[in-house]
Amino acid sequence: MSMPPALREASAPALTRLTDALVRETRAELASTLRDVVARAVAQELSRHRIR
């Protein structure tokens, strides 16, 4: 099932904006999660070395 060309052209800018926003939000969430995971891993490793 395909969209009529006029509808496709009219909706393209909105879909582009939505896609861009989704990519930005996903990238920010991924960066935040990665920072948290690395911080926890570093804290655990430092804790292991202090115990010795």
C-alpha positions in Angstrom: 0.0 0.0 0.0 1.6 3.3 -1.1 0.8 6.9 -0.2 -0.3 9.3 -2.8 2.6 11.5 -3.9 1.0 14.7 -2.7 0.4 13.2 0.8 4.0 11.9 0.9 5.4 15.3 -0.1 3.3 17.1 2.5 4.2 14.7 5.3 7.9 14.5 4.5 9.0 17.6 6.5 7.1 16.5 9.6 8.4 12.9 9.4 11.9 14.3 9.0 11.5 16.5 12.1 10.1 13.6 14.1 12.9 11.3 13.0 15.5 13.8 13.9 14.0 14.4 17.3 13.8 10.6 17.9 17.5 10.2 17.0 18.5 13.1 19.3 16.5 11.8 22.2 17.8 8.2 21.7 21.4 9.4 21.4 21.0 11.4 24.6 19.5 8.5 26.5 22.2 6.1 25.2 24.9 8.5 26.3 23.4 8.9 29.8 23.0 5.1 30.2 26.6 4.5 29.0 27.9 7.1 31.5 26.0 5.4 34.3 27.2 1.9 33.3 30.8 3.1 33.1 30.6 5.0 36.4 29.2 1.8 38.2 31.9 -0.4 36.6 34.7 2.0 37.7 33.3 2.3 41.2 33.1 -1.5 41.5 36.7 -1.9 40.2 38.0 0.7 42.6 36.1 -1.0 45.5 37.7 -4.3 44.6 41.2 -2.7 44.7 40.6 -1.0 48.0 39.6 -4.3 49.7 42.9 -6.0 48.9 
